[in-house]
Amino acid sequence: MKEYKRCLELVKTYLKDENLKLDEKKLDLLISEELEKPANEMDTHLIDLCLNALVAYRTYMSERDK
């Protein structure tokens, strides 16, 4: 869970919004919104940050359920 929270903080810092409520659905939405943009307008760094957070979350959930 520490890694997931760290990743969420990185996304919030990158977006310059420390009060942003992020969860799995919001991360998916951010990625989808970026992927809908033309390639030259897409924020690939934001996509990477969100993907890292999702991977950390899913890893945590997988380990927790064992």
C-alpha positions in Angstrom: 0.0 0.0 0.0 2.9 2.3 0.6 4.0 2.2 -3.0 0.4 2.9 -4.2 0.1 5.9 -1.9 3.5 7.1 -3.1 2.4 6.8 -6.7 -0.8 8.7 -6.0 1.1 11.5 -4.4 3.3 11.7 -7.5 0.2 12.0 -9.7 -1.2 14.7 -7.4 2.1 16.6 -7.4 2.4 16.4 -11.2 -1.1 17.7 -11.6 -0.4 20.4 -9.0 -3.6 19.4 -7.1 -2.9 18.0 -3.6 -6.6 17.8 -2.8 -7.5 15.7 -5.9 -9.3 12.5 -4.9 -7.7 9.7 -6.8 -8.8 6.1 -6.9 -8.6 3.2 -9.4 -11.5 4.6 -11.5 -10.1 8.2 -11.6 -6.7 6.9 -12.7 -8.3 4.9 -15.5 -10.3 8.0 -16.5 -7.1 10.1 -16.6 -5.4 7.6 -18.8 -8.4 7.3 -21.1 -8.7 11.0 -21.5 -5.0 11.3 -22.4 -5.2 8.4 -24.9 -8.1 10.1 -26.7 -5.9 13.1 -27.5 -3.8 13.3 -30.6 -0.3 11.8 -30.1 1.4 15.2 -30.1 -0.9 16.5 -27.3 -0.9 13.4 -25.2 0.8 13.7 -21.8 2.8 10.5 -21.7 4.4 11.3 -18.4 1.0 11.6 -16.8 0.0 8.2 -18.4 3.1 6.6 -17.0 2.5 8.0 -13.5 -1.1 6.7 -13.5 -0.1 3.3 -14.9 2.5 3.0 -12.1 -0.1 3.8 -9.5 -2.5 1.2 -11.0 0.2 -1.5 -11.1 1.1 -0.7 -7.4 -2.6 -0.9 -6.4 -3.2 -4.1 -8.2 0.0 -5.6 -6.8 -1.1 -4.6 -3.3 -4.6 -6.1 -3.8 -3.2 -9.3 -5.2 -0.8 -9.7 -2.2 -3.5 -8.8 0.2 -5.8 -11.5 -1.1 -3.3 -14.3 -0.8 
